[in-house]
Amino acid sequence: MPLVKIKEDETFENALRRFKRKCEKSGIMSELKKRQHYEKPSAKRKRKMLAARKKTLKRLAQERRMLGG
C-alpha cells in the first residue's frame, strides 16, 4: 500500500495527486481493474499472446529506426 506523508504547507490536492501517482506506479489500479471481472483462462492466454506480439513488433520497429538512422 503506497504511503504519502503530507509535507508542511502542502495542499490536499497536491498530496492526493502524489498518492494517485504512487498507486499508478505500483500497479494497484491495473490490478484492481483485472480483478473486477472474471476472465476465462483462454481469454487471458489470448490477451497475453497479443501483448507479447505487440511488444515484439514495437521492439523490432525501434531497432529498425536506430539502424536506419
N, C-alpha and C positions, 0 to 999 in steps of 0.2 A: 504494500500500500504506500503510495507516494506521500511524503510528508512535507509540508511547506510551513516554515516558520515566518510569521509576519514581521517584517522589519519595522524599525521606528519610522514614523511618518509615512508609511506605505498605505495607499488606499486599498479598500477591499477589492475593487475591480482589478488592480494590478496583482494582488495576491491570488485571486481567483484565476486570472489568466495564467500565472505561473503554475498553479495547481493543474489546470487543464492541460498545459503543455507537458508537464511531468507524466500525467496519466496517458497522454497520447504516445509519448516516447517509450513508456514501459509496456505498452500494448494492451492495456486494460480495456479500452473501448473496443478494439477489434475482437478481443476475446469475448467480451460481452455480446457483441453482435453475432458471433459464431454460435454462442450457446443459447440464443433466444429461441431458435427453432431447430428441430431435429433435422439432420442432414443424413440421407442414406449413404452407406459406405460407397456405393457405386458413384454417387454424385460427388462425394468427397474425392475419390480417386480421379474422376474426370476433371474436377477443378484443379487439383494439384498437377495433373498432367499438362493442362493448358497453361498453368502458371510457369511450369518448368520450360515449356516450349517458348513462351513469351520471353522468359529470362534469357534463354539461349539465343534467340533471334536478336534481342536487344544487345547482348554482348558481341555477337558477330557484326552487327551494324556499327557498333562503336569501334571495333578493331579495324573494320574497313575504312572508317573515317580517319583513323590515326595513320593507317598505311597509305591511304590515298592522298593525304596531306592537303 
